[in-house]
Amino acid sequence: TSACTELTDVIKQSRYNRSAIKGVMQRYSICSSDPILYIKYGITAGYSLEKLKVVSQLDSPLKLLNYKYEGAFSIGGFIDIPILSSNFSLHAEAYYSKHSYSYTLSNTMEEIDYIANIHTLNVPLLFRYTLPLNKVRPYVNAGLMYSYNFKWDNSLLQTKIKDNIVTVGQIEHPMIDSHQLGYNIGGGIEYRLNYKNSLFFDIRYSDTFTSSSVNTFNKSTIYF
């Protein structure tokens, strides 16, 4: 590589198979240091802000609750598979998070309180485009988001005051689908530590929706 020093890291990345050798020879012919495309996988760790949203067609006092984003940590894994010889890839993740929510509505006649804890397995399936740079590689991605809310406990309390009599009603219905599907969009930066390892920093936004007519909430999430 003395005639083309830019190829040093490219050769280190290469595998000993026909397609990889072909890629090195093509880069050598034009002395290009464009990175070799290969399957990446690893661990994800992040922090997400999540908010419940009442289904738009629902006519209910629940629409008046003070909905706000609640934060939680998440952990999981990812795999990133190049698509042919392009700078596009198929990026899939699976990560776990647990969110707690507490919303309220209060006036002179009644008070409504909603409290919930939801354990979720999130699976984004994204198409990603990465700029073919060497050290710092910006990328954008978009695709589908699947959420499996596999464990929850929630309480909806409605306290009414009428003629100086206080009545309290409680509903234990889950109010959110076990399976939700939506979209996910965002971008970030891949920072190469060496020819094998990288750190990824990204931010994404997703909406997931209920498909049931008896459940109440969709979810919006900002993920770091």
Secondary structure, 3 states (H helix, E strand, C coil): CCCCHHHHHHHHHCCCCHHHHHHHHHHHHHCCCCCCCCCEEEEEEEEEEEEEEECCCCCCHHHHCCCCCEEEEEEEEEEEEECCCCCEEEEEEEEEEEEEEEEEEECCCEEEEEEEEEEEEEEEEEEEEECCCCCEEEEEEEEEEEEEEEEEEEEEEEEEEECCEEEEEEECCCCCCCEEEEEEEEEEEEEECCCCCEEEEEEEEEEEECCCCCCCEEEEEEEC
